[in-house]
Amino acid sequence: MTSHLRFRQPVAALLLALLMLAGPTQAIANNAHPTLAEVEDEVMCTVCGVPLSLAREAPAAKRERVLILSLIKQGQTKQQIEDSLVASYGPQVLATPKAEGFDLWAWLVPVLLIASAFAGLVLILLRWVRSRGKVAQSGESDPPVAPISGPDAAMVDEALRSDSNS
């Protein structure tokens, strides 16, 4: 029984390693021979300003699709097709901006805003924790209350007496 288990573990590890290697090779193969749908998701209709996959009836979108299909038939990779589209229509044809030059700000601004918001929340939380720690160290649980004047003290005593009698 134990020899049977010893045989299963290396086989399972080998199968797992093969499966892990199959993922990247599939991605490389898809990049080398992209489909129209894969390219459509990454480019925009130059007239509509929406992803090409959503622009069904626009004549400009149909022309882009014809160009993409001809480039796919020529055996171009997804990157080559995108480069051809940029050469034909300009950089606005890409759904995501390149991470270089001015377009780099399209990637940096959201990251900087999220990081700033997170840092602000951390600072607020730290101040809140410190202020609670100072109150706990001083031994005060509630702020001091002003003493009650003579007539008010009599009313409070009367109310307490009547409440304890009930």
Backbone hydrogen bonds, N-H to C=O, Kabsch-Sander energy under -0.5 kcal/mol:
donor,donor_aa,acceptor,acceptor_aa,energy
5,L,1,M,-1.6
6,R,2,T,-2.2
7,F,3,S,-1.4
8,R,4,H,-1.4
9,Q,5,L,-1.8
11,V,7,F,-1.3
12,A,8,R,-2.7
13,A,9,Q,-2.3
14,L,10,P,-2.4
15,L,11,V,-2.5
16,L,12,A,-2.4
17,A,13,A,-2.3
18,L,14,L,-2.2
19,L,15,L,-2.3
20,M,16,L,-2.2
21,L,17,A,-1.7
22,A,18,L,-1.5
23,G,19,L,-1.1
25,T,21,L,-1.3
26,Q,22,A,-2.0
27,A,23,G,-2.0
28,I,24,P,-2.4
29,A,25,T,-2.4
30,N,26,Q,-2.3
31,N,27,A,-1.8
32,A,28,I,-2.0
33,H,29,A,-2.0
39,V,35,T,-1.8
40,E,36,L,-2.9
41,D,37,A,-1.5
42,E,39,V,-1.5
43,V,39,V,-0.6
43,V,40,E,-0.8
44,M,93,V,-3.7
45,C,50,V,-3.1
49,G,45,C,-2.2
52,L,40,E,-0.7
52,L,43,V,-2.6
53,S,40,E,-0.8
54,L,51,P,-2.0
55,A,51,P,-1.1
56,R,54,L,-1.3
62,K,58,A,-2.1
63,R,59,P,-2.2
64,E,60,A,-2.2
65,R,61,A,-2.3
66,V,62,K,-2.2
67,L,63,R,-2.2
68,I,64,E,-2.8
69,L,65,R,-2.9
70,S,66,V,-2.1
71,L,67,L,-2.2
72,I,68,I,-2.4
73,K,69,L,-2.3
74,Q,70,S,-1.3
75,G,72,I,-1.6
76,Q,71,L,-2.1
78,K,31,N,-1.9
81,I,77,T,-2.4
82,E,78,K,-2.6
83,D,79,Q,-2.5
84,S,80,Q,-2.2
85,L,81,I,-2.4
86,V,82,E,-2.4
87,A,83,D,-2.2
88,S,84,S,-2.0
89,Y,85,L,-3.4
90,G,85,L,-0.5
90,G,86,V,-1.9
93,V,90,G,-1.7
94,L,91,P,-1.6
95,A,42,E,-2.4
100,E,98,K,-1.5
103,D,100,E,-0.9
104,L,101,G,-1.0
105,W,102,F,-1.7
106,A,103,D,-1.1
107,W,103,D,-0.6
107,W,104,L,-1.1
108,L,104,L,-2.2
109,V,105,W,-2.6
111,V,107,W,-1.0
112,L,108,L,-3.1
113,L,109,V,-2.6
114,I,110,P,-2.4
115,A,111,V,-2.5
116,S,112,L,-2.5
117,A,113,L,-2.5
118,F,114,I,-2.4
119,A,115,A,-2.5
120,G,116,S,-2.6
121,L,117,A,-2.3
122,V,118,F,-2.3
123,L,119,A,-2.4
124,I,120,G,-2.5
125,L,121,L,-2.6
126,L,122,V,-2.6
127,R,123,L,-2.5
128,W,124,I,-2.3
129,V,125,L,-2.6
130,R,126,L,-2.5
131,S,127,R,-2.5
132,R,128,W,-2.0
133,G,129,V,-2.0
134,K,130,R,-2.1
135,V,131,S,-1.7
136,A,132,R,-2.0
137,Q,133,G,-2.1
138,S,134,K,-1.8
139,G,135,V,-0.7
139,G,136,A,-0.5
140,E,135,V,-0.8
141,S,139,G,-0.6
153,A,149,S,-2.7
154,A,150,G,-1.9
155,M,151,P,-1.8
156,V,152,D,-2.2
157,D,153,A,-2.5
158,E,154,A,-2.4
159,A,155,M,-2.2
160,L,156,V,-2.4
161,R,157,D,-2.4
162,S,158,E,-2.4
163,D,159,A,-1.7
164,S,160,L,-2.1
165,N,161,R,-1.6
166,S,162,S,-0.9
